[in-house]
Amino acid sequence: WSSDQKRGIQDEFKDVLNLKAGGEVRFGIGRIRAGLNYLSDPHRNPSQYNSKNMLIGTFGVGVRNSKLFADLAYSQIKTLSAFTPYTLENPENYSSVGLDQKKGILAISIGTFF
């Protein structure tokens, strides 16, 4: 990498802190788990990239014995972002729209140990 490339990356991106927290409760062969994940935007100029921060919440249940496991999990992804279709030299001549989006994902996994 040249110093120009490194400087270009540093001009476009910033350091971020992504946070994750979660836990699991076990009782016999049963499992209940939940977690949160916050992903912050790495761009220095978010409006230029129409970028976003994300919050992901997950809840799951499962069973496990010595030979098999089965899990069912639901994740909801919440995204707060802005969309700017184009930009002009004078910011007063254009505007952005704020977007509050939610998406749910249901996951099922079944497996065996070998």
Secondary structure, 3 states (H helix, E strand, C coil): CCHHHHHHHHHHECCCCCEEEEEEEEECCEEEEEEEEEECCCECCHHHHCCEEEEEEEEEEEEECCCEEEEEEEEEEEEEEEECCCCCCCHHHCCCEEEEEEEEEEEEEEEECC
